[in-house]
Amino acid sequence: MMASAASICALRCLALAALCAALGALLPAETVAQGMRSHPLPKGPRPLHEIAASADAIAIGTIASVSEGRIRVHDAIDVSGAVPADFDVKRAPSNPPVFQSGDRALLFLRGARPPYLLTDDPKENLVIPASGEVQWILAMRAFADARHDPAQLRTLYFEWIDGEDGTLRDLGVRGLADPAAPFQPISTDLLTERARRAVDPATASEVRRACASVALLSAESYARLLRDVLQPGTAVDAGVYETALQGALLQHGDPPEFSAALGRGLRSGEAAVRAVAVRYATNVPDPGLANEVERLAQQDPDPGVRQAAARALATQRER
């Protein structure tokens, strides 16, 4: 059953708010532990290839001190371009970096000699995790080699998504999602494969969720994601499930598979999935879904789901 215009508007607002909240939380929540400090959306970090476009050199070095107009760097390692082991970087006092003394930082440098300028904004500053420096040196050298070759850069971003480092994974998603990236458009086959991996129980949960985000980049791949999510034999993942619902709503409004996906979510054995489903189901004028939400409000074994269902029903009655 097709939703009314008012219901579609409510659904889209719900999906957009949830998607922006998820994207805004993604980098701080998952990468602070790995050393990346950033500001939330909408003024979020640029993709790495854009940051690096104006850089004359890339280095990894230890922040010795941050003063009014200078950042002193020691023990630097060349990633791309020749830089000395110790050097200064000029900075604007009104726009302080996130770096602190002792941080091992990734530095995108502009200039032929010290003192350099940084090409990244403070919200884009990257601090390398102490346990992952070798991996980051290798990753950034691969990036330096690939950044002028669109196909190689696209492949590298996909490799980062499949890897174990959460910060690199997020950088890979951001790079692939850039509509101005030199490798755009990404082939439907590649994106549809990401939709498949997003629901593959053999794939790590963090990778599944990144793949779900990438699957939103084409009509075919997000249609595949919505059709396959929570089907028998696929991974049960509340994050992937909500991404599938959000993408379908923001792209289509009320696709034919939407009600079916909601029904699977309301009947899921995973409480977190049922809680996601009830937030969306009451905006769809489908008697079967409404009855299911009523049942969950009264009988769900999880108190959080009961409360979520009751709130969703109360909101529906107020409209």
Secondary structure as the mmCIF struct_conf table of DSSP 4:
data_model
#
loop_
_struct_conf.conf_type_id
_struct_conf.id
_struct_conf.beg_label_comp_id
_struct_conf.beg_label_asym_id
_struct_conf.beg_label_seq_id
_struct_conf.end_label_comp_id
_struct_conf.end_label_asym_id
_struct_conf.end_label_seq_id
HELX_LH_PP_P HELX_LH_PP_P1 MET A 2 SER A 4
HELX_RH_AL_P HELX_RH_AL_P1 ALA A 5 THR A 31
TURN_TY1_P TURN_TY1_P1 VAL A 32 GLY A 35
STRN STRN1 MET A 36 MET A 36
HELX_LH_PP_P HELX_LH_PP_P2 HIS A 39 PRO A 40
BEND BEND1 LEU A 41 LYS A 43
HELX_LH_PP_P HELX_LH_PP_P3 PRO A 45 PRO A 47
HELX_RH_AL_P HELX_RH_AL_P2 LEU A 48 ALA A 52
TURN_TY1_P TURN_TY1_P2 ALA A 53 SER A 54
BEND BEND2 ASP A 56 ASP A 56
STRN STRN2 ALA A 57 VAL A 66
BEND BEND3 GLU A 68 GLY A 69
STRN STRN3 ARG A 70 SER A 80
BEND BEND4 GLY A 81 GLY A 81
BEND BEND5 ALA A 85 ASP A 86
STRN STRN4 PHE A 87 LYS A 90
TURN_TY1_P TURN_TY1_P3 PRO A 93 SER A 94
BEND BEND6 ASN A 95 ASN A 95
BEND BEND7 VAL A 98 VAL A 98
TURN_TY1_P TURN_TY1_P4 SER A 101 GLY A 102
STRN STRN5 ARG A 104 ARG A 110
BEND BEND8 GLY A 111 PRO A 115
STRN STRN6 TYR A 116 LEU A 118
BEND BEND9 THR A 119 ASP A 120
HELX_RH_3T_P HELX_RH_3T_P1 PRO A 122 GLU A 124
STRN STRN7 LEU A 126 VAL A 127
HELX_RH_3T_P HELX_RH_3T_P2 ALA A 130 GLY A 132
HELX_RH_AL_P HELX_RH_AL_P3 GLU A 133 ALA A 146
TURN_TY1_P TURN_TY1_P5 ARG A 147 HIS A 148
HELX_RH_AL_P HELX_RH_AL_P4 PRO A 150 ASP A 162
BEND BEND10 GLY A 163 GLU A 164
HELX_RH_AL_P HELX_RH_AL_P5 GLY A 166 ALA A 177
TURN_TY1_P TURN_TY1_P6 PRO A 179 ALA A 180
TURN_TY1_P TURN_TY1_P7 PRO A 182 PHE A 183
HELX_LH_PP_P HELX_LH_PP_P4 GLN A 184 GLN A 184
BEND BEND11 PRO A 185 PRO A 185
HELX_LH_PP_P HELX_LH_PP_P5 ILE A 186 SER A 187
HELX_RH_AL_P HELX_RH_AL_P6 THR A 188 ALA A 198
TURN_TY1_P TURN_TY1_P8 VAL A 199 VAL A 199
TURN_TY1_P TURN_TY1_P9 PRO A 201 ALA A 202
BEND BEND12 THR A 203 THR A 203
HELX_RH_AL_P HELX_RH_AL_P7 SER A 205 ALA A 215
TURN_TY1_P TURN_TY1_P10 LEU A 216 LEU A 217
BEND BEND13 SER A 218 SER A 218
HELX_RH_AL_P HELX_RH_AL_P8 ALA A 219 ASP A 228
TURN_TY1_P TURN_TY1_P11 VAL A 229 LEU A 230
TURN_TY1_P TURN_TY1_P12 PRO A 232 GLY A 233
BEND BEND14 THR A 234 THR A 234
HELX_RH_AL_P HELX_RH_AL_P9 ALA A 238 HIS A 252
BEND BEND15 GLY A 253 ASP A 254
HELX_RH_AL_P HELX_RH_AL_P10 PRO A 256 LEU A 266
TURN_TY1_P TURN_TY1_P13 ARG A 267 ARG A 267
BEND BEND16 GLY A 269 GLY A 269
HELX_RH_AL_P HELX_RH_AL_P11 ALA A 271 ALA A 281
TURN_TY1_P TURN_TY1_P14 THR A 282 ASN A 283
BEND BEND17 VAL A 284 VAL A 284
HELX_RH_AL_P HELX_RH_AL_P12 PRO A 287 GLN A 299
BEND BEND18 PRO A 301 ASP A 302
HELX_RH_AL_P HELX_RH_AL_P13 PRO A 303 GLU A 318
#
